[in-house]
Amino acid sequence: MDRTTTSPVAGHPNQHLAAKFKQSPTPGLLDNMDQSGNTTPPDKSTRSSFSSVRENDSDLAQTFTSTKVSSYSRPAEEAVDDQPSPSEMATQTQFLPPVTQPNSRLHGCWFPAVAAEGFQGWKQIGVRGRQASKSYGDLQALKIVWSTPATLVKKKDPERPPPGQSSIEKLPTEILGQIIDHLVLDVPPNGVSARNVDLMSLLLTSRTLHSATLNALYKNITIPHSRIFRKFLSHISQNKELGTIVRRLDFSHFNPTTLFFTASERATTRNLTPETLMQCLELTPFLREFLAQEYIEDEIDGNVLRKLFFGLERLQGIDFCGCSSTSFKNAFQSILLSDWTEALTTSRLSLHKCITLPSSVFETLLPRLGNLTHLDLAGTRVTNEALQSIPHNARITHLNLSKCRLLTADAVIDFLANHPAVKGLVFLSLGADARSHQLLDEDDLDKLIPVLPHTLRSLSLKGSKMAASHIDLLRPLTKHLEELALGRRLKIADIDRLFVPDESNDDDLGMQLDWVPHTLKYLDLSDYTSTELDLITLFGRNSSIMKKYSAPLEVVEVTDDLYARLAKSPVVKQLGWTVTENGSRAWLVRVHDPRDGPRDSGLRSWKMGAAFWGMRKLPVACAEVGGMYGSYMFKRKL
C-alpha cells in the first residue's frame, strides 16, 4: 500500500531497458555537421517508474529521466563487519604443555586461563598474532564473565525536555507534516521492495509524531502495482479510520507487469478488480483526487464511475488519461442512463486522449460541471454543443482542446470571446496536427488573438496557419505569456519581431522608446520541419532569438528530426545553448550562467507541480511529474 512498510513506479526486474535521454555535451550546428558529439547519460539519482518520465533536478531545464527500472537500486552492502579486532586489544598468551608430556602440542592449555586477570573473552585471545576464534561470540558480550562490570550511571540531562515537549513536537501539525512529507517515497525501491521503512520508527517515537506520520503515509496513496493495492485495501478494511485520512488515489505509476507477465496471471490473483476498486472507494469517503490511466481502464466499470461522480461528495479531481478500451467506453455509456444530479462536485476533469468516448458522454457530463476550473479534452469527440453547454458559473483557468476534430473554428472563437466561464484563462491549448487536421486559418486567428484574456500564461496555436501580420497581434500577449507555441508559415525574421522593436524607419522611434520587454520563457517551433526551419538565419547575426539579450527566453522547442543535426554543431554551444531530447520531442535550452544569479526553477502555481516548459497534458493534482502522466506531458507529441 502507499506509504507504508509494505508499500509507492518501477518496471519488472527483467526490464532493464532505460530509454535513452540524450544531452549534447558539445552541441553545435549548421556548417560543421561532420563533427561528432557524444551524449551524456541521464542522471540516475532521480526516482522513476514503469514508462515513467520525471523532471531531473539539475541546473539545466528540460532534462528528464525516462526509464522502466527504479533508480533506487543500489549494490548490497555488508551489514556486519567481521574483521579482526585491533591487535593491541589482544591478550598476551602462551601454551603450557602437561607435566607428564612436556613435548606434547596436542594436550595442554593456553594461559591466561578463563579466570586470569584481565581476560576479555575468547575472541580477544591472540595466537601467533592472529585471533584465536572467529566462530564464537565474545563471552563478555554474552555476559558470561567472572567479574561484575561496573554499572554506568547515566546522569539525567537537566536540559532534556519531558516527553511530548521537544522542540519538533511543538511545531504546528501543518509544518510537521510538510517535514515528514519530504521523507516519504512514492515509488518502492526495485519495484516491489518495501518503502518508507525508516518512517516506521517515527510511528513509535511519540504520540505527536505518530499522528503526523500516519497522516503523511495515508494522505496521498500511490499504487505502483497490484500487490501494494491489495495490502493497502487490507489495512483500511481492518482499520477503517485509516481510510478517512486518504485524500488522493494515484494510479499514474501503476505497472501491470511488475509482478505478472500476462493478463491471465493478473486476473488469477484478483488483486485489482472492479470489485476491489469499488470496495476501496467505499472505504475512502473523503477522497478528493482520483488519478487513473490506461493501465487500469478495464478495472473502471459502471459502478466505479457512479461512485466517482455521484457517491463521493468531496471528490474534486478526476483523471482518466489515455483510457480508451471498449470496456471503459461501455462503462461510461452505461451510466448515461442513470439519474444524474443537476450539479457535480468535480472541479478538475481530464479525459486526455479518451478517444473512444462518444459525443453523448460530453453532452451529458459538461452541463453539470458548475465548479469547473481545469478541463482537458485533448483528442476527444467533444462537440460545439457540448462545449457551449458548460455552465456560466464555472471559472475555467486551464483548458486543453488540442486535436478535437469535431470542434469548428467559429464555435471555439465564439466560446472564448463570449462565454463567461473562460474570462480568466491561464492555460489554453488549441493545438492541432497540421498533417491531418487544421482548426485555425489566417482569418480565424485574426478574430481569435484579439479576444484572448490578459490572464493567459500559456498559449498553444500549434498547427494553425499563420501570417506575418499576426505578429503585431501577438506582441501584446508576449508581455504576460510565458509559453507560446506558434503555427506554420512564419519566417524567422517574423518571429524575431516578438523579441525586439522594429527598426525599419524613423516612424518606429516611438515604438522603441515605449518598448516593453517580453516575458516568454518557452517558444515552440516544432511545427517547422527540418527543411522549413531556417537554421542559418536562426543562429545568424541578424536574429535575436538565440542571443543573450533574448532572455528570459530559456527553451526553444524544435522538431525531433533536428536533434542529431543540432547536437553536432559547435555554433549552438558558442551561443550559450545546448540540445536535449525526450521521446519524440527535442529542445534547445539556454545554458545558465552562474554570473546571472540563481536559475529560475520554472515552478509556477499554474503548472501544479511541473517545473519544465511545454507540457502537453493538464495536471489535475498538485504533484511531482512522474509515471505515465510524465510521458503524456513531456515525451509525446500532440
Summary of the structure (lengths in Angstrom):
residues: 638
radius of gyration: 32.2
end to end distance: 33.7
largest distance: 124.0
contacts: 2031
relative contact order: 0.12
helix: 29%
strand: 12%
